[in-house]
C-alpha cells in the first residue's frame, strides 16, 4: 500500500475516532485543523475505555468474556503506537496492525458502532453507543417500525449462521422484498433451492425463506416463504425483488419501509443515516498483522454474535457525484460498519422521515462501503417495482 493511501486511511479513521468524543469533536471544530486536534488528543483516555469495555458490555454481546478482554488488549497495544504517530504528523508510517486497530476502535468506541436490536430498539445504555445516544433516543419508535420491515433471507432451516443476506419489505400488499442481485444469485446457486425460470422471473418452489425476527436471544420466528424472484433490470444495479407467501406459522406482515425516490439524499447533505441488517463474520478481510489475527479481534468485539439484526449509524462520505464509472452512476459511499450479510440492508434517512433512500451492496474494509441511491436509479427502479411480480 502506498504512503498516500496509508495517510488517507489513517486520517479518515482517526478523524472518526476523534469525532466520537464530544471534546475531540469540539477540538476539530474550534481549530478546523486535523493536525491541531491530533496533537491534543488524549490517547490514554481511549486506552482506558478499551480496557474497561469487556466489563461494560452486556452479556448478550459477548460469546466469551475472556476472549473479548484479550481482543481489547490487543487493540490497545497497537492503537497507542498508531495514535502517537498521528500526533507527530507521521501518518505515512502507520503500520497495517495499527491501521487495523484504528478500524477496530471505530467499531468499539462509539464512532461507527453496530448495535444489536432488542424488540426493535437500541439499548441506550450500550457502552459502544457513544454520542449516537442523543440521536437514537428520540428516534426509537421510528427505528422499531423500520426494523420490523427488515428480514434475513435464508435457506430452509436457516439461522444466524446460515443465510444469504438482508432484505426489506417495500410493498406490504404485494408482499415484495427488495434485496441485492448477488443475494439472489446465492439463493439460486444453493442446491436446496428448487426453482425454474418463467419469463423474466424465477419461480421458487422450495428452499428459501424471509425471517423478519432474527434478534439476539429472541426465539420467536416471523418466517415467510419466498415463492418468486425478479432479477436486476440493469447492468451495474445490484438489486432484485422477492415475492413472499405466508406459511401456517407466519404473523401478519409488518408495515413496508418506504423507498424514497423523490429527492437525492446521497449527495452528502444528510447529517447522518443508519442501516439495519444482518452483518455476518468478516472472514479473512481484516488479515493477520504483527502476529495478531484482526479477524478474530473483530469477531470478539462483535461478541461472536453475527447474523442477528443490528443498527449501524454513520454518514455518506463519498456522495453520489463522486463515484465515477458509467456502471457506478447510481452508487455512493458510506462509512457505516457493515459486513458480508449486510448486503441488501436499507439505507435510512432517520432524521428526514425515516424512509429508505438506498440499498447497501458492498464494501472494502477500511476504505468505503457502497450503496445504490434510489433517487439516482429512480427511472429504472420505478419500472422495476410498479408491476410487482405476478
N, C-alpha and C positions, 0 to 999 in steps of 0.2 A: 504494500500500500504506500502511495506517495506521501511525502510530508504534508503537502497541501490537503490531501484527503484526511489525514490524521488530524490536522489542525481544524478542519471544518467539522468533523465529527466531535472532536473534543469541545470545541466552542459551543456547539449545539447542545450536547449533553450537559455540560457544566452550567450553561445558561438555564436549562430546565431545572437543575438541582437548586441553583441559587434562587430562582423564582418560586420554588416550592415553599420557601420560608418567607414570612412577612418582612423580616429585617433585610433579607437578601434582595427581595423584590424592590423594597424601598431604596436600597443602595443603588440598584441598577437604574431606577427611575430618577433618582436625585442627581447622579453623575452622568447619566447617558453614556457611561463608559464601561465596557466589559472588563477592561484591564483594571480599573479602579475597584470595581466590585469584587473582582477575583482577588486582588491584594488584601482586601479587608474581610474576606470570607473566613469564617471560623470553622476550620475542618474538625477541630476537636469535638465540637457540639454534634456534628454529623456522626462521627465515630461513636460517640456515646449513645446516640439514638439507635444506631445499628446494633450495638451490643445489647441494648435493652429490648430490642424488637421481639426476640423469642419469648420473653416474659410477658409481653403485652398482647401478643396475637391471640385471638380466640381459638379455642381448642379445635373448632371446625376447620380452621385454616392451616392446621399442621398435621401432617401424617406422622411425623416423629420429631418431638421437641429437640432432642439432642442433635439431629441432623440439621434442623433449622438453625440452631445455635452455631454449629460448625460452619454452615454456609455464611451466616452473618459475619463470623470472624474472618473467613477467607476474603470476603468483600472488603471488610475494614482494613485488612493488611495491605491490599493493593490500592484501594481508593485514596488512602492518605498520601501515598507517593505520587499518584496522578494529580491530586489537587495541589500538592506542593509545586509541581512543575507548572501547572496552570498559574499559580500565584506568581511564579518567577517570569511568566510570559513565554515559557519554553514549551509551547503546545505541540510542536512537531516531534518532540522526543517521548511523548506519552506512549507507553508500551501497549500491546494488544491486551495483556492481562489487566492493565489499568483502565483501558477503554471498556473492557467487558465489565469491570467493577463499577464504572460510572453508569453503564447501561443498567446494571442490577439495581443501583441506588435509585435511578429514575423510577423503577417499578416499586421500590420499597419505602421511599422516603416522602411520599405524598405528591410527587411531581406528576407522574403518569401511572397511577395505580390501576389495578384491575381487581374489582371488588365483588366477592360472592354476594348474590342476592338472596334474601330470605323473605319469603312471601312477597316477592317483587320489590322489596325495599333494600336500600343500602344501610347497613348498621352505622349510625352516625358517630359512634364511639370507636370505630375501627382505627387502629394505630397507623394504617397506611393512607388514611383519607386526606391528611394534610389540610391545606386551605380550601380544598374542594368541599369541605364540610359546609361552608357558608353558602355555596351554590346549590348543593344537593338538598339540604334541609327543606327549603320551600318547594322543591320540585318532587317530593316523594310520591304524591298522588299521581302525578303525570308519569313518573317512572314506573309505577305499578301497572298502569294501563299499557304503556309501551311494551314493558317486559312481557306482559301476558300474550302479546301477539308474536313473540319470538320463539322459534322452535328449533329443535335439534333434528336434523334429517339423518335417519339411521336405518340399518337393515332390520329385518325381523330378529327379535331377541337382542337388539342393540342396547347400548348403555353409554355411560360416560366414557368408557374405554373403547367402545366400538361404534363409530358413527362416521358420517360423511362430511358434515359441515353444518352451517347455520342457515336458516331461512326466516322470513317473516310474512305474516298474513297481510295481504294488500287488498283482498276483496272477500268479505265475510259471506255475502250472499252466494257467490260462486265458489267459495272455499278454495281460493287461489293463494299460493305461497310463492314469493319471489326468492330466488337463491342464485348461485353462480352457475355458469355453464360447466365449469370444471367440477363442481359438486355433482351435477347431473351426470357428467362423464364417469365419475367414480361409482355412482349408483348403477349405471348401465354395465359397467365393467365387472361388477361383483357377480359371481357365479350363482348366488342365491336369488338374484333378481330375474324374474320371468317377464319378458316384455316382447312386443312386436312393434314395428313401425307402421303407423297408419297415417298416410298423408304426411303433413309436416310434423306430426306429433308422435309420441311414444305411448302406447297403451301398456300400462304396467299391471300385470295380473297378480303378482305376489312378491313379497320380499322387501318392501320399502314403507317406512312409516315416518310421521312427523310427531315429535314429542314436545308438547307445549309446557311441560313441567320442567324436570331436569335441574331443580335447585339442590343445593347441598343438603343432604340428610332429610330430604322431603320425599318419602316413598310414594306419594300419590302420583299416579301416571295420568297424563292428559294426551292420550295417544289417538292419532288418526292415520288411516291408511292412505298412501299415495297411489292413485289409480291411473294417472295420466301425467304426461310431461310435455312441455314445448321447449325446444332448444332455442338458443340465441338467434335473433333475427339479423344480426350484422356481425361481420368480422371485427374483432377487437373489442366487442362489447360482451363482457363476461357475465351474462345473465341468463337465467332460464326460469320457467314457470312450472309449478307443480299443482295438480288438482287433487284435493283431498276428499275422502269419504269417511263417514263415521263408522266405527266398529261398535259392537254392543256395549263396550265399557266407556265409549267416548263421552265427555261432557259437551256442553254447548261450546261452539267456537267462541273465542274471545273477540272483542272489537278489533277491527282491522287497524293497522298502523298506516295512516295516510301517506302516500308517496307524493311529495310536493314537487310539482313541475312548473310552478307559477313564476318563480324567480330564481336567480342564481345565488346560492348560499355557499358555494365552494370557491368564492373569489377572495377569501381572506377577510371578509367583513364581519364574520361571526366572532364574538368574544371567545366562545368555546363551544364544544359539541360533545356528544357522547355516542358510544356504540354499545349495543347489548348483544351478546353472543355466547358461544361455547368454545373458548380457546382450548387447544389441546397441547400436548407436550411439545417442547421445542426441538426435539431430535438432536442433530449434531450441529445446528446452526450457530451455537454460541462458541463451540470449539474448546480445545484444550490449550491453555496458555500457562506457561511457567509451572507446569505440573498440576494445575487446577482445572478440573472439568467444569466449565461455566454453564454447561447444560444442566449438570447436577445442581449447581448453585441456584440456577433459575428455578429448577424443579422444587427445591426446598423453600424458596421464597414464595412460590405458589402453594406451598404446603402439600405438594403432590396431588392437588385437587384440580384435575383437568376435566374437560368435557362437561362442566357444570355452568349454569347460567351466571354470567358476570356482566358488570357495567364497567366501562373504561372511559374516562374523560380525557379531553385533550383539545388540540387546535388543528386547524388547517395550516400547514406550514409551506405547502407548495400549491398555490392557488391554481385554478383550472387553466389559466392562460399561460402558466409557466412550464407545464409538462408538455413538451412538443412531440412531434411524430404524428402522422395522419391517423394511425391506429390508436393513438392515445388522446384524441381530441376530446374525449369525454372524461378524462382522468384528472384527478387532483391528488396531492399527497397530504397525509395527516400524520400526527405523531402520537396517536393513541397506542397503548400497549395491546397488540393483537398477536395471535399465533395461528398456526395452521389449526383448522377447526373453527376459527373466527370467520372464515370465508362465507359470505352471504349475510353478514351482520348489517343491520340498518345503521346508517349514519344519521343521527338525530339532532336537529336544531332545538335543543332543550330549552334555550332561552328565547325562542322565537316560535312558540306554539306547539312544540313537541312533535313535529312531523318529521318523517324520514325525508332526507333530501339527497341521499346517495346510498350506495351499497359497496361495502368493503370487499376486495377480491384478492389482494396480495400484499406482500411486504418484504423488505430486505432488512435484516437485523442491523440496528444502529444506523440505518440510513434513512429510510422512509417507508411508510405504509401507503397503499394506494386504494382508491375507491373511484367508482363512477358517479358522476354528477347526474341526477335525474333531469335537471333543467337542461344541461348541455345535450343530453340524449333524448330530449322530450319527444321529438318527432318520431323517432324510432320506437320509443317506449310506449307512447300513446297508441300507436298502431298495433303494437305487440300485446298490450294489456286489454284493450277495449273489446275485442271479440271474445275474450275468455278462451276456455277450452271446452269444446262440445263433446 
